[in-house]
Amino acid sequence: MTASWVSGLIFLITFLAIMTDVVHRTIAAWVGAAVMVGAGLLIGFYTHGQALQSIDFNTLALLLGMMILMAMLSKTGVFEYLALLAAQQAHGSPWRLLVLLGTLTAVISMFLNNMTVIILIAPVTLLVAGKLRMNPIPLLIAEAVLSNVGGTATLIGDPPNTLIASAARFSFNDFLIILLPIVVVAFYPTLLTFRHAFPKPARSADAGAYVASLPETETIKDPILLRKLLIVLFFILLLFVLQDMMPLLPGYVAFAGAGMALLWLKPDPEEVLKEVEWSALLFFASLFIVVGGLEAAGVMKAVASVVLSFAGSHVLLSAVLLIWIAAILSAVVDNIPFVIAMIPIIKSLDTEGLTVEPLWWALALGAGFGGSGTPIGASANIMAISFSERAGHPISFRLWVRSGLLATLVSCGVGTLAFLVVFGIIKH
C-alpha cells in the first residue's frame, strides 16, 4: 500500500510539473524518474533493472531514426518547393490556397513530426499571404489543426501512435487499414469548418500574376541529395509495409534506414545530430521510467481492475468514451504523458481476457484529434502562434478556440462515427 501511495504521488507531482511548465518538461520527467527509482529502491518496489526494462527502446529508435532522416530531407528545400507549388495552383484564391496548403500539411504530417512541418510550411505561408494581402491567421490555424489530423493516420505521423504501435505490436499496415480511412473521412468536414469560422477574404487583383512568378524550382537546394534520400525513404516505407512478413520492428527499420542514409550521403554527423530533438527522446525515456514505477507498485493493475468492471461488458462504449476523454485531455495538456500512462492499463485489461484492440485505436484517435482544441494542445499549435506573432498577426487564445475547438469537435464527432462503423460493423 505504501508503494502505491508513494509512486502515485511521485507520478502526480511529475505530471503536474510537466503540464504547468514550472520547469521544462524534460527536466520534470528526468527528476521524476530519478525520484521514482530512488523511492523504489528505498521501499523495495522498483529496481534499476525494472527501470531499464520499462523504457521502450523500439519507440526511441523509431523516433531517432526518423528525426535523422527528416533533418537531412529538410535541408533539400523539398517542403518549401511543395508549398510554393500549392500556392501557384491556388491561382490567387484564398480558399483554394487554404485547401491546398492545409492538405499538403496533412499529407506531410503523415510522415514527419507535426511541429517540424509547421516550421517548414509557415514561412512560405506568411510570404504568400503577405503578397496576396490576405490575413495569414486562418491559414496558420488550419495548417496546425490539419497537421494534427494528418499525423493521426500513420504509425510514424505522431508520437502517441508510435508509442501505441510499439505497446500493442501494431504494424505500419494496421494504421493504414484502421486509422487512415477514419482520418480521410474526418478530414474534409474538418477542413470545411474553416470556411465558416472566418470571414471570406477578398481576392487581391494582382494575385494571379504574383503566384505565377513564384520561383518554386529555386527552393530545391540539393537535387542529388533529394533523389538519394527519396530512394532511402522508399525502401524504409517498403519495409514498413512488408513488416507483417518480416520479423523487423519499426524501430529497427527506421534506425537502420538512418544508418544507410548516413553511410551513403556522408553528411557531417555533428550537423545532422544537432537537428535531433534530444530533449524529446530523454523526455520519453524518463517518462517511461516514471510510469514503470507505477506499474511495479501495482497502481496500474488496480486502475485496470476498476476499468475492467465497466469495460468488460461495454467495450465499444468504453472505446467511444476513451476517444472523447483523450481528446478533452489532449486539448488542455500534452497528450504524450496521458498515452504513456494509459498503455499499461490497457495491457492489463488484455491480460484479463478483454478485447482491447478498439481501446488502442480509440486512444490514438482521441489523442491525435484532440490536440487542436486549444493553442496549448499540441506543439504544432504553439509553433503556428509563434510564427503569427513574428509576422505581426498574433493569434489570441479566444481566436484559436473559436475555430480550433469547432474543428476538433467536428473531427472527433465524424471520427467517432467512422470508428463505430469500423469496429461495430466490420469487426463484428
C-alpha positions as CSV (number, residue, x, y, z in Angstrom):
1,M,0.0,0.0,0.0
2,T,2.9,2.4,0.9
3,A,4.5,1.7,-2.5
4,S,1.2,2.6,-4.3
5,W,0.8,5.9,-2.5
6,V,4.4,6.9,-2.9
7,S,4.6,6.0,-6.6
8,G,1.3,7.7,-7.2
9,L,2.4,10.9,-5.5
10,I,5.6,11.0,-7.5
11,F,3.7,10.5,-10.7
12,L,1.2,13.1,-9.9
13,I,3.8,15.7,-9.0
14,T,5.8,14.9,-12.2
15,F,2.6,15.1,-14.3
16,L,1.6,18.5,-12.8
17,A,5.1,19.9,-13.3
18,I,5.0,18.8,-17.0
19,M,1.5,20.3,-17.5
20,T,2.2,23.6,-15.8
21,D,5.6,24.3,-17.3
22,V,7.0,25.1,-13.9
23,V,10.3,23.7,-15.4
24,H,11.0,22.3,-18.9
25,R,9.1,19.0,-19.3
26,T,12.3,17.1,-19.9
27,I,13.7,18.3,-16.6
28,A,10.4,17.4,-14.8
29,A,10.3,13.9,-16.3
30,W,14.1,13.4,-15.6
31,V,13.8,14.4,-12.0
32,G,10.6,12.4,-11.6
33,A,12.4,9.3,-13.0
34,A,15.3,9.7,-10.6
35,V,13.0,10.1,-7.6
36,M,10.8,7.2,-8.6
37,V,13.8,4.8,-8.9
38,G,15.3,6.2,-5.6
39,A,12.0,5.7,-3.8
40,G,11.5,2.2,-5.4
41,L,15.0,1.1,-4.2
42,L,14.3,2.5,-0.7
43,I,10.9,1.0,-0.2
44,G,11.6,-2.1,-2.3
45,F,9.1,-2.0,-5.2
46,Y,11.3,-0.8,-8.1
47,T,14.9,-1.8,-9.1
48,H,17.4,-0.4,-11.6
49,G,16.7,-3.4,-13.9
50,Q,13.0,-2.8,-13.8
51,A,13.5,0.9,-14.7
52,L,15.7,0.0,-17.7
53,Q,13.2,-2.7,-18.8
54,S,10.4,-0.1,-18.7
55,I,12.0,2.0,-21.4
56,D,10.5,1.3,-24.8
57,F,13.7,1.3,-26.9
58,N,11.7,0.4,-30.1
59,T,9.8,3.7,-29.8
60,L,13.1,5.7,-29.1
61,A,14.8,4.0,-32.1
62,L,11.9,4.8,-34.4
63,L,11.8,8.4,-33.3
64,L,15.6,8.9,-33.6
65,G,15.8,7.2,-37.0
66,M,13.0,9.3,-38.5
67,M,14.4,12.5,-36.9
68,I,17.8,11.9,-38.6
69,L,16.2,11.2,-41.9
70,M,13.9,14.2,-41.8
71,A,16.7,16.5,-40.6
72,M,18.6,15.6,-43.8
73,L,15.5,15.9,-46.0
74,S,14.5,19.3,-44.7
75,K,17.9,20.6,-45.9
76,T,17.0,19.9,-49.5
77,G,14.2,22.5,-49.7
78,V,11.6,20.0,-50.9
79,F,8.9,21.1,-48.5
80,E,9.2,24.8,-49.4
81,Y,9.0,23.7,-53.1
82,L,5.8,21.8,-52.5
83,A,4.3,24.8,-50.6
84,L,5.1,27.2,-53.3
85,L,3.7,24.8,-55.9
86,A,0.5,24.7,-53.9
87,A,0.4,28.5,-53.9
88,Q,0.7,28.5,-57.7
89,Q,-2.1,26.0,-58.1
90,A,-4.4,28.2,-55.9
91,H,-4.3,30.9,-58.6
92,G,-4.7,33.6,-56.0
93,S,-7.9,32.2,-54.5
94,P,-7.7,32.5,-50.6
95,W,-10.0,29.5,-50.0
96,R,-8.2,27.3,-52.6
97,L,-4.9,28.3,-51.0
98,L,-6.1,27.2,-47.6
99,V,-7.3,23.9,-49.0
100,L,-4.1,23.2,-50.9
101,L,-1.7,24.3,-48.1
102,G,-3.9,22.5,-45.5
103,T,-4.0,19.3,-47.5
104,L,-0.2,19.4,-48.2
105,T,0.4,20.0,-44.5
106,A,-1.8,17.0,-43.5
107,V,-0.1,14.7,-46.0
108,I,3.4,15.6,-45.0
109,S,2.4,15.2,-41.3
110,M,1.7,11.6,-42.0
111,F,5.4,11.1,-42.3
112,L,7.0,14.0,-40.4
113,N,6.7,15.4,-36.9
114,N,3.8,18.0,-36.8
115,M,5.9,20.8,-35.3
116,T,8.6,20.3,-37.9
117,V,6.0,20.5,-40.7
118,I,4.8,23.9,-39.4
119,I,8.3,25.2,-39.1
120,L,8.8,24.3,-42.8
121,I,5.4,25.4,-44.2
122,A,4.6,28.5,-42.1
123,P,7.3,30.8,-43.5
124,V,6.1,30.2,-47.1
125,T,2.5,30.7,-45.9
126,L,3.4,34.1,-44.5
127,L,5.3,35.1,-47.6
128,V,2.4,34.2,-49.9
129,A,-0.3,35.7,-47.7
130,G,1.7,38.9,-47.4
131,K,2.0,39.3,-51.2
132,L,-1.7,38.5,-51.6
133,R,-2.6,41.0,-48.9
134,M,-4.7,38.4,-47.0
135,N,-4.8,37.6,-43.3
136,P,-2.5,34.6,-42.6
137,I,-4.2,33.7,-39.4
138,P,-6.8,31.3,-41.0
139,L,-4.1,29.6,-43.0
140,L,-1.8,29.1,-39.9
141,I,-4.6,27.8,-37.7
142,A,-5.8,25.5,-40.4
143,E,-2.3,24.1,-41.1
144,A,-1.7,23.4,-37.4
145,V,-5.1,21.7,-37.0
146,L,-4.8,19.6,-40.2
147,S,-1.3,18.6,-39.3
148,N,-2.7,17.1,-36.1
149,V,-5.4,15.3,-38.1
150,G,-3.0,14.0,-40.7
151,G,-0.4,12.9,-38.2
152,T,-3.1,10.5,-36.7
153,A,-3.2,8.4,-39.9
154,T,0.1,6.6,-39.7
155,L,2.4,4.8,-37.3
156,I,5.2,7.5,-37.8
157,G,2.9,10.5,-38.0
158,D,2.5,11.3,-34.3
159,P,4.5,10.3,-31.2
160,P,1.4,8.8,-29.5
161,N,0.9,6.5,-32.5
162,T,4.5,5.3,-32.2
163,L,4.0,4.6,-28.5
164,I,0.7,2.7,-29.1
165,A,2.1,0.7,-32.0
166,S,5.1,-0.4,-30.0
167,A,3.0,-1.4,-27.0
168,A,0.2,-3.1,-29.0
169,R,2.5,-4.6,-31.6
170,F,0.6,-2.9,-34.4
171,S,2.3,-2.7,-37.8
172,F,2.5,0.2,-40.3
173,N,-0.2,-1.5,-42.3
174,D,-2.5,-1.7,-39.3
175,F,-2.6,2.0,-39.1
176,L,-3.2,2.3,-42.9
177,I,-6.1,-0.1,-42.6
178,I,-7.8,1.2,-39.5
179,L,-6.9,4.9,-38.9
180,L,-6.1,6.2,-42.4
181,P,-9.7,5.7,-43.6
182,I,-11.1,7.3,-40.5
183,V,-8.8,10.3,-40.9
184,V,-9.7,10.6,-44.6
185,V,-13.4,10.6,-43.7
186,A,-12.9,13.2,-41.0
187,F,-10.5,15.4,-43.0
188,Y,-12.9,17.2,-45.3
189,P,-15.6,18.1,-42.7
190,T,-12.8,19.5,-40.5
191,L,-11.4,21.5,-43.4
192,L,-14.9,22.9,-44.2
193,T,-15.1,24.4,-40.6
194,F,-12.5,27.0,-41.6
195,R,-14.7,28.2,-44.5
196,H,-17.3,29.2,-41.9
197,A,-15.1,30.1,-39.0
198,F,-13.6,33.2,-40.6
199,P,-15.0,36.0,-42.9
200,K,-14.4,35.4,-46.5
201,P,-11.2,37.2,-47.5
202,A,-11.1,39.4,-50.6
203,R,-9.1,38.3,-53.5
204,S,-6.2,40.5,-54.5
205,A,-6.4,42.0,-58.0
206,D,-2.8,41.1,-58.9
207,A,-2.8,37.7,-57.0
208,G,-2.7,35.6,-60.2
209,A,0.3,37.5,-61.6
210,Y,2.2,37.2,-58.3
211,V,1.7,33.5,-57.8
212,A,2.6,32.8,-61.4
213,S,6.0,34.5,-60.7
214,L,6.9,32.4,-57.7
215,P,10.3,30.7,-58.4
216,E,9.4,27.3,-56.8
217,T,12.2,25.4,-58.6
218,E,14.8,27.6,-56.9
219,T,13.8,26.2,-53.5
220,I,15.3,22.8,-54.3
221,K,18.8,23.4,-52.8
222,D,20.3,20.0,-53.5
223,P,18.6,17.8,-56.1
224,I,21.1,15.0,-55.9
225,L,20.8,14.7,-52.1
226,L,17.0,14.8,-52.5
227,R,17.0,11.9,-55.0
228,K,19.2,9.8,-52.8
229,L,17.1,10.5,-49.7
230,L,13.9,9.7,-51.6
231,I,15.4,6.3,-52.6
232,V,16.2,5.6,-48.9
233,L,12.8,6.6,-47.7
234,F,11.2,4.5,-50.4
235,F,13.0,1.4,-49.1
236,I,12.1,2.3,-45.5
237,L,8.4,2.7,-46.3
238,L,8.6,-0.6,-48.2
239,L,9.9,-2.4,-45.2
240,F,7.2,-0.8,-43.0
241,V,4.6,-2.1,-45.4
242,L,6.2,-5.5,-45.5
243,Q,6.6,-5.6,-41.8
244,D,3.9,-8.3,-41.3
245,M,6.0,-10.6,-43.5
246,M,9.4,-10.0,-41.7
247,P,10.4,-10.2,-38.1
248,L,11.5,-6.5,-38.1
249,L,10.3,-3.9,-35.5
250,P,9.6,-0.4,-36.8
251,G,12.3,1.0,-34.6
252,Y,14.9,-1.2,-36.2
253,V,13.7,-0.3,-39.7
254,A,14.0,3.5,-39.1
255,F,17.3,3.2,-37.2
256,A,18.9,1.0,-39.9
257,G,17.5,3.3,-42.6
258,A,19.0,6.3,-41.0
259,G,22.3,4.5,-40.8
260,M,22.1,3.6,-44.5
261,A,21.4,7.2,-45.4
262,L,24.3,8.5,-43.3
263,L,26.7,5.9,-44.9
264,W,25.6,6.7,-48.5
265,L,25.3,10.5,-48.2
266,K,28.2,11.0,-45.8
267,P,27.0,14.3,-44.2
268,D,28.7,15.9,-41.2
269,P,27.2,13.8,-38.4
270,E,27.6,16.5,-35.9
271,E,25.5,18.9,-38.0
272,V,22.8,16.2,-38.6
273,L,22.7,15.2,-34.9
274,K,22.2,18.9,-33.9
275,E,18.8,18.7,-35.6
276,V,17.7,15.7,-33.5
277,E,15.3,16.6,-30.7
278,W,17.4,15.0,-27.9
279,S,15.3,16.6,-25.2
280,A,12.2,14.9,-26.6
281,L,13.9,11.5,-26.6
282,L,15.1,12.0,-23.0
283,F,11.6,13.1,-22.0
284,F,10.2,9.9,-23.4
285,A,12.8,7.7,-21.7
286,S,12.3,9.4,-18.3
287,L,8.5,9.2,-18.6
288,F,8.7,5.5,-19.3
289,I,10.7,5.1,-16.1
290,V,8.1,7.1,-14.1
291,V,5.2,5.1,-15.4
292,G,7.2,1.9,-14.9
293,G,7.4,2.7,-11.2
294,L,3.6,3.0,-11.1
295,E,3.3,-0.4,-12.8
296,A,5.8,-2.0,-10.5
297,A,3.9,-0.7,-7.4
298,G,0.7,-2.3,-8.6
299,V,-1.1,1.0,-9.3
300,M,-1.8,0.3,-12.9
301,K,-3.2,-3.1,-12.2
302,A,-5.5,-1.6,-9.6
303,V,-6.7,1.0,-12.1
304,A,-7.2,-1.6,-14.8
305,S,-9.4,-3.7,-12.4
306,V,-11.7,-0.7,-11.9
307,V,-11.8,-0.1,-15.7
308,L,-12.4,-3.8,-16.3
309,S,-15.5,-3.8,-14.1
310,F,-17.2,-1.4,-16.6
311,A,-15.4,-2.1,-19.9
312,G,-15.8,-5.9,-19.6
313,S,-19.4,-5.7,-21.0
314,H,-19.2,-2.4,-22.8
315,V,-16.0,-2.5,-24.9
316,L,-17.3,-0.3,-27.8
317,L,-18.9,2.2,-25.4
318,S,-15.7,2.3,-23.4
319,A,-13.7,3.0,-26.6
320,V,-16.0,5.9,-27.6
321,L,-15.7,7.4,-24.1
322,L,-11.9,7.0,-24.4
323,I,-11.9,8.9,-27.7
324,W,-13.5,11.9,-26.1
325,I,-11.6,11.7,-22.7
326,A,-8.3,11.5,-24.7
327,A,-9.4,14.4,-26.9
328,I,-10.5,16.6,-24.0
329,L,-7.3,16.0,-22.1
330,S,-5.2,16.4,-25.2
331,A,-6.8,19.8,-25.8
332,V,-5.5,21.2,-22.4
333,V,-2.4,19.1,-21.6
334,D,0.3,17.3,-23.5
335,N,-1.1,14.0,-24.9
336,I,2.1,12.1,-24.5
337,P,2.1,11.6,-20.7
338,F,-1.6,10.6,-20.9
339,V,-0.9,8.0,-23.6
340,I,2.1,6.6,-21.8
341,A,0.1,6.3,-18.6
342,M,-2.8,4.6,-20.4
343,I,-0.6,1.9,-22.1
344,P,0.0,-0.3,-19.1
345,I,-3.7,0.0,-18.1
346,I,-4.8,-1.3,-21.5
347,K,-2.1,-4.0,-21.4
348,S,-3.5,-5.2,-18.0
349,L,-7.0,-5.3,-19.5
350,D,-5.6,-7.5,-22.2
351,T,-4.2,-10.0,-19.7
352,E,-7.6,-10.2,-18.1
353,G,-9.0,-11.5,-21.4
354,L,-10.7,-8.3,-22.6
355,T,-10.8,-7.5,-26.3
356,V,-8.6,-4.3,-26.1
357,E,-8.0,-3.6,-29.8
358,P,-10.8,-1.0,-30.0
359,L,-9.3,0.7,-27.0
360,W,-5.9,1.1,-28.6
361,W,-7.3,2.7,-31.7
362,A,-9.6,4.9,-29.6
363,L,-6.7,6.2,-27.6
364,A,-4.7,7.0,-30.8
365,L,-7.7,8.7,-32.4
366,G,-8.6,10.9,-29.4
367,A,-5.0,11.9,-28.6
368,G,-4.4,12.8,-32.3
369,F,-7.6,14.8,-33.0
370,G,-7.9,16.4,-29.5
371,G,-4.7,18.4,-29.6
372,S,-6.3,21.0,-31.9
373,G,-8.8,22.3,-29.4
374,T,-6.7,25.0,-27.8
375,P,-3.4,26.8,-28.6
376,I,-1.5,24.7,-26.0
377,G,-2.9,21.3,-27.1
378,A,-0.1,20.5,-29.5
379,S,3.4,21.7,-30.3
380,A,2.3,22.5,-33.9
381,N,-0.3,24.9,-32.4
382,I,2.3,26.7,-30.4
383,M,4.7,27.0,-33.3
384,A,1.9,28.4,-35.6
385,I,1.2,31.1,-32.9
386,S,4.9,31.9,-32.7
387,F,5.1,32.5,-36.5
388,S,1.9,34.6,-36.4
389,E,3.4,36.8,-33.7
390,R,6.6,37.3,-35.7
391,A,4.6,38.4,-38.7
392,G,2.6,40.9,-36.7
393,H,-0.7,39.0,-36.8
394,P,-0.8,37.4,-33.2
395,I,-3.3,34.6,-32.7
396,S,-5.2,35.1,-29.4
397,F,-6.4,32.3,-27.3
398,R,-10.0,33.2,-27.9
399,L,-9.5,33.4,-31.7
400,W,-7.8,30.0,-31.8
401,V,-10.6,28.4,-29.7
402,R,-13.3,29.9,-32.0
403,S,-12.0,27.9,-34.9
404,G,-9.8,25.2,-33.4
405,L,-12.3,23.9,-30.9
406,L,-15.0,23.7,-33.6
407,A,-12.6,21.8,-35.9
408,T,-11.8,19.4,-33.0
409,L,-15.5,18.8,-32.2
410,V,-16.2,18.1,-35.9
411,S,-13.1,15.8,-36.4
412,C,-13.9,13.9,-33.2
413,G,-17.6,13.6,-34.0
414,V,-17.0,12.4,-37.5
415,G,-14.1,10.2,-36.4
416,T,-16.3,8.6,-33.7
417,L,-19.0,7.7,-36.2
418,A,-16.4,6.3,-38.6
419,F,-14.8,4.4,-35.7
420,L,-18.2,2.8,-34.8
421,V,-18.6,1.7,-38.5
422,V,-15.2,0.1,-38.5
423,F,-15.5,-1.7,-35.1
424,G,-19.3,-2.0,-34.9
425,I,-19.8,-3.5,-38.4
426,I,-16.5,-4.6,-39.9
427,K,-15.1,-6.1,-36.7
428,H,-18.2,-7.9,-35.6
